Amino acid sequence: MRDEPLSNCERDFILSAFAENVRLDGRKCDEFRDLKVVVGAEFGTSLVMAGSTKVSAQVTCNIVEPKSARGNMGAVEVHVDMSPMGSPTHEDGRLGPKGIELTRVLELLCRDCGAVDLEALCLTAYKKVWQIRVDVHILQADGALIDCASVAAITALAHFRRPDVTVLVDSILVHGSDKKAPIPLTVYHMPICVSFGIAPDGEQVVIDPTEREAMCLKGAFVVAANKRHEVCALHQTGNLLLNEQLIVRCVDMAIQRAIDVTELISTVLTDDNNKRLKGSGAVGFAGLISLDMLTSHRFEPNELIAPTIDSSAINVEPQLERVTITEKGIVHIGEGGTPFLAEMGPGEHELIEQVEDIAAVHVEQTSLQPQKETVNSAQELLDSIEEELAMLLPEGSLQSLERTPHDRLNRRCSMIPSM
């Protein structure tokens, strides 16, 4: 079935709304739709909803023979299902241009961007490796399919657990989840796609366009970025000529969006893991069915948990306050001279005197320490001089008759020959 045609009046109305920074759903041109991410009770399943767009993803694995060119690396395959259930324009059993484009972008993100450690999927080099299959199902299409599909695929990969195995000489033993805990995939980063619709004038940008809005636009510019401020991929639909300032502005907004979405995914995965550890059981998609979210266009977005702040990264210089004790026993802290304590009793006066005596003794010992070090250095110097003179003067001329260190010092000084 062909796309529902867009009348000229509707097209002009949408474009005039863009000029006024207003959209049909009440958003501004630089605002995203509410995003909701849900993981299923089974590992490797996810559902992402953005407005009326709904995409689900499921990750499975099996053991296969590797390719000859990459014998020590596993494989990641992406399959997209665009059935007529998602949109009347989709044909059963055929992807169409949009499906092929979506498949290529997801393969670029999940396999070619280094998001998953492929070498960790190797069981026996050039013999057996894990093959990860990502099935993406378009439940409802209302614009920004690439954005929702990328979030669903990455969430499913991060939520997936593969079975633990034991590699024997001539076979591989796969353990069930009841015998050994499954092992999660090594996900290095989460590339998130953000779509920017380009108006016919080539200057105005519409973020996260819907299906009807996309029909009025000249094309779309897709940026895939992660929370590490890295641009993973760039993609465009239509014949677009973009200037440098527009591209930089889109990349900056995509990076900020990737940071927020990655934080959202981490929050959802952490919450699911805590539920499994407590034994309360993962709700999965049952809550969505009971609330009729799958058949409606309204839902509550996920609640974000504030990220923790590393206290070691905050450099706080300690500030020392000056403490002054007056004769009347009043304590002043800081430069302002504001009294901290009132007048003290006789017992507190004695305590202050004891503290002052201890401080005086400490100061005296500290001042005498350099003098002791100087005397010890002089003593070592005199001992070395005496040893040298004993080797030069006749035997018996250095009979020690001193009884005090002062006599010994005078005798040593008298033995030093004058120049």
C-alpha positions in Angstrom: 0.0 0.0 0.0 1.2 3.4 -0.8 1.7 6.2 1.7 -1.3 8.3 2.5 -0.9 11.4 0.4 -0.3 14.8 2.1 -2.5 17.6 0.9 -0.9 21.0 0.0 -2.9 22.7 2.8 -1.6 20.3 5.4 1.9 20.7 4.1 1.8 24.4 4.2 0.3 24.4 7.7 3.1 22.1 9.0 5.8 24.2 7.4 4.3 27.5 8.7 4.2 25.9 12.2 7.9 25.1 11.8 8.6 28.7 11.1 6.8 29.7 14.3 8.8 27.0 16.3 5.6 25.1 16.9 4.6 21.5 16.0 1.4 19.5 15.7 2.0 17.6 18.9 2.8 20.7 21.0 6.6 20.3 20.9 9.1 22.9 19.7 11.4 22.2 16.8 14.3 21.3 19.2 12.4 19.0 21.6 12.3 15.2 21.7 9.4 13.0 22.3 9.1 11.2 25.7 11.1 7.9 25.6 10.2 4.8 27.5 12.5 1.7 27.7 11.3 -1.6 29.1 13.2 -4.9 29.3 11.4 -8.3 29.3 11.5 -11.2 31.8 13.7 -13.1 29.4 17.3 -11.9 28.9 17.9 -10.0 25.7 14.4 -8.6 25.1 13.5 -4.9 25.1 10.8 -2.6 24.0 11.2 1.1 23.2 8.4 3.6 22.8 8.8 7.2 21.5 5.5 8.8 21.0 3.5 6.5 18.7 6.6 4.7 17.5 7.1 1.3 19.1 10.0 -1.0 18.4 10.9 -4.3 20.1 14.2 -6.2 19.9 15.3 -9.7 20.9 18.8 -11.1 21.0 19.6 -14.8 20.6 22.8 -16.8 20.1 24.0 -20.1 18.7 27.4 -21.7 18.0 28.6 -21.6 14.4 31.8 -21.9 12.4 33.6 -18.6 12.0 34.4 -16.9 8.7 37.9 -17.7 7.3 38.9 -14.1 7.3 38.0 -13.7 11.1 38.6 -17.0 12.6 39.1 -15.7 16.1 36.1 -13.4 16.2 32.4 -14.0 16.7 29.6 -12.6 14.6 26.7 -10.2 15.0 23.7 -10.3 12.6 20.8 -7.9 12.5 17.4 -8.8 11.1 14.6 -6.3 10.8 10.9 -7.2 10.5 8.7 -4.5 9.0 5.3 -6.2 8.9 2.1 -4.5 8.0 1.2 -4.5 11.7 3.6 -1.5 12.1 2.3 0.5 9.2 -0.1 -0.2 6.3 2.7 0.9 3.9 4.8 -2.1 4.9 4.6 -5.3 2.8 4.7 -8.7 4.4 8.0 -10.5 3.7 9.6 -7.5 2.1 11.7 -4.8 3.8 11.4 -2.1 1.2 13.8 0.9 1.0 13.2 1.9 4.6 13.8 -1.6 5.9 17.0 -2.0 4.0 18.2 1.4 5.2 17.4 0.6 8.8 19.2 -2.8 8.6 22.3 -1.2 7.2 22.4 1.4 10.0 21.8 -1.1 12.7 24.6 -3.4 11.4 26.9 -0.4 11.4 26.1 0.4 15.0 26.1 -3.1 16.5 28.9 -4.7 14.5 31.1 -2.2 12.8 31.3 0.4 15.5 33.0 -1.9 18.0 30.1 -1.7 20.5 30.4 -5.5 21.3 33.6 -7.4 21.9 33.7 -9.9 19.1 36.9 -11.6 20.2 35.2 -12.6 23.5 32.7 -14.6 21.5 35.4 -17.0 20.2 35.3 -20.5 21.7 37.9 -22.3 19.6 39.9 -20.3 17.0 38.9 -21.1 13.4 36.5 -23.8 14.6 33.6 -22.6 16.9 32.4 -19.1 17.8 29.2 -17.5 19.1 26.9 -15.9 16.6 24.7 -13.1 18.1 21.4 -12.5 16.3 19.5 -9.3 16.9 15.9 -9.4 15.7 14.2 -5.9 15.5 10.4 -5.8 15.1 8.6 -2.6 14.1 5.4 -2.6 16.1 4.3 0.8 15.0 6.0 3.4 12.8 5.4 7.1 13.4 8.8 8.6 12.5 12.3 8.3 13.9 12.5 4.6 13.3 16.3 4.6 13.3 16.3 6.3 16.7 14.0 3.8 18.4 15.5 0.8 16.7 19.0 1.7 17.8 18.0 2.2 21.4 16.1 -1.1 21.3 19.0 -3.1 19.8 21.6 -1.7 22.2 19.4 -2.2 25.2 18.7 -5.8 24.2 22.4 -6.5 23.7 23.3 -5.0 27.1 20.5 -7.0 28.7 21.4 -10.3 27.0 23.1 -13.2 28.7 24.7 -16.1 26.8 25.0 -19.6 28.3 28.3 -20.6 30.0 30.2 -23.3 28.2 33.0 -25.8 28.8 35.4 -26.3 25.9 36.6 -29.9 25.7 39.1 -31.5 23.3 36.6 -32.7 20.8 33.4 -31.0 21.9 31.8 -28.0 23.6 29.5 -28.5 26.6 26.8 -25.9 26.9 25.5 -25.4 30.5 21.9 -24.4 31.3 21.0 -21.5 33.4 20.1 -23.8 36.3 23.6 -25.2 36.5 25.8 -22.1 35.7 24.9 -18.5 35.6 24.7 -17.1 32.1 27.4 -14.6 31.0 26.6 -11.0 29.8 28.1 -9.7 26.6 31.0 -7.2 26.8 29.5 -3.9 25.6 32.1 -1.2 25.2 29.8 1.7 24.5 26.2 2.4 23.4 25.9 4.3 20.1 22.6 6.2 20.0 21.1 7.5 16.8 19.4 10.9 16.7 17.5 12.1 13.6 17.4 15.7 12.5 14.8 16.7 9.9 16.0 19.3 7.4 13.4 21.8 6.2 13.1 22.7 2.5 15.1 25.9 3.0 18.1 23.8 4.2 18.7 25.9 7.3 15.9 25.0 9.8 16.3 21.7 11.8 13.4 19.7 13.2 14.5 17.1 15.9 12.8 13.7 16.1 10.2 14.3 13.3 7.0 12.3 13.1 5.9 10.4 10.0 3.7 13.3 8.7 6.4 15.9 9.5 9.0 13.8 7.6 6.8 14.0 4.5 7.1 17.8 4.5 10.9 17.9 5.0 13.7 17.8 2.5 15.5 14.9 4.2 16.9 13.7 7.4 20.4 13.8 8.9 21.2 11.0 11.4 24.0 11.2 13.9 25.1 8.2 16.0 27.1 9.2 19.1 27.8 7.8 22.6 28.3 9.3 26.0 32.1 9.5 25.5 31.5 12.4 23.0 32.4 10.1 20.1 30.6 10.3 16.8 30.1 6.7 15.7 28.3 7.2 12.4 26.7 9.8 10.1 23.9 9.0 7.7 21.5 11.1 5.6 18.4 10.4 3.7 17.6 12.5 0.6 19.8 14.8 -1.4 21.1 17.2 1.3 23.7 19.9 1.1 24.6 20.8 4.7 27.0 23.5 5.8 29.6 23.0 8.5 27.9 25.1 11.2 24.7 23.0 10.9 26.5 19.7 11.1 28.4 20.8 14.2 25.2 22.0 15.9 23.5 18.7 15.1 26.5 16.7 16.5 26.5 18.7 19.7 22.8 18.0 20.3 23.2 14.3 19.4 26.0 13.9 21.9 23.9 15.4 24.7 21.0 13.2 23.7 23.2 10.1 23.7 24.4 10.9 27.2 20.8 11.2 28.5 19.6 8.0 26.7 22.6 6.0 27.9 21.9 7.1 31.4 18.3 6.0 30.9 19.3 2.6 29.6 21.7 2.1 32.5 18.9 3.0 35.0 16.5 0.5 33.5 19.1 -2.3 33.4 20.2 -1.6 37.0 16.6 -1.6 38.2 15.9 -5.0 36.4 19.0 -6.5 37.9 18.1 -5.4 41.4 14.6 -7.0 41.0 16.2 -10.2 39.9 18.6 -10.3 42.8 15.9 -9.6 45.4 13.8 -12.4 44.0 10.8 -10.2 43.3 10.9 -11.2 39.7 11.1 -9.0 36.6 7.8 -7.6 35.6 8.8 -7.5 31.9 6.0 -6.6 29.4 3.1 -7.8 31.6 2.7 -4.4 33.1 2.4 -2.8 29.6 -0.3 -5.2 28.6 -2.3 -4.5 31.8 -2.0 -0.8 31.3 -2.9 -1.0 27.6 0.3 0.9 26.7 0.9 -1.3 23.6 -2.4 -0.2 22.1 -2.3 3.5 23.1 -0.3 6.5 22.2 0.3 7.8 25.8 2.6 6.5 28.4 4.7 7.6 31.3 8.4 8.0 30.5 11.0 6.3 32.6 12.2 7.9 35.8 15.8 8.7 35.7 18.0 8.0 38.7 20.5 10.8 39.3 24.0 9.7 38.5 26.4 9.5 41.4 29.2 12.0 41.6 32.7 10.8 42.3 33.9 12.7 45.4 37.5 12.1 44.5 37.1 14.1 41.3 36.1 17.2 43.3 39.2 19.2 44.4 38.4 21.0 47.7 41.2 22.9 49.3 41.1 22.8 53.1 40.7 26.2 54.7 42.3 26.6 58.1 40.7 29.1 60.5 42.7 31.1 62.9 41.7 30.5 66.6 42.4 33.3 69.1 42.0 32.9 72.9 41.7 36.2 74.8 42.8 36.8 78.4 39.1 36.6 79.5 38.8 33.1 78.1 36.8 34.1 75.0 37.6 32.1 71.8 37.5 33.8 68.4 37.5 31.8 65.2 38.5 33.2 61.8 39.3 36.8 60.8 36.0 38.3 61.9 36.7 38.0 65.6 33.2 36.8 66.4 33.2 35.1 69.9 32.6 31.4 69.7 32.5 30.7 73.4 31.4 32.8 76.3 33.4 33.4 79.4 34.7 30.2 81.0 34.8 29.1 84.6 37.9 28.5 86.8 38.1 24.8 85.8 38.2 25.7 82.1 40.9 28.3 82.8 43.1 25.5 84.3 42.5 23.4 81.2 43.6 26.2 78.9 46.8 26.7 81.0 47.6 23.0 80.7 47.1 23.1 77.0 49.4 26.2 76.7 52.1 24.5 78.8 52.0 21.4 76.6 52.2 23.6 73.5 55.2 25.5 74.9 57.1 22.3 75.6 56.3 21.1 72.1 57.6 24.4 70.6 60.8 24.2 72.7 61.5 20.6 71.6 60.9 21.6 68.1 63.3 24.5 68.3 66.0 22.3 70.0 65.8 19.6 67.3 67.9 21.6 64.7 70.6 22.3 67.3 70.9 18.6 68.2 71.3 17.8 64.5 74.1 20.4 64.2 76.0 19.0 67.2 75.8 15.5 65.8 77.1 16.7 62.5 80.0 18.4 64.2 80.8 15.3 66.3 80.9 13.2 63.1 83.2 15.7 61.5 85.6 15.7 64.5 85.7 11.9 64.5 86.7 11.8 60.9 89.5 14.4 61.5 90.8 12.3 64.5 91.0 9.2 62.3 93.0 11.0 59.6 95.4 12.5 62.2 96.0 9.1 63.8 97.2 7.8 60.5 99.6 10.7 59.9 101.1 11.3 63.4 103.5 8.9 65.3 102.1 6.1 67.4 101.4 7.0 71.0 101.0 10.7 70.4 97.2 10.5 70.5 96.7 9.1 74.0 93.4 10.4 75.2 93.5 12.1 78.6 90.3 14.1 78.4 87.5 13.5 80.8 84.8 15.7 79.3 83.7 16.4 75.8 85.0 20.0 76.2 88.5 18.7 76.8 88.3 16.3 73.9 87.2 19.1 71.6 90.1 21.3 72.8 92.7 18.5 72.3 91.4 17.8 68.7 91.5 21.5 67.8 95.1 21.8 69.1 96.2 18.8 66.9 95.1 20.6 63.8 98.3 22.0 62.2 98.2 25.8 61.6 98.4 27.0 58.0 
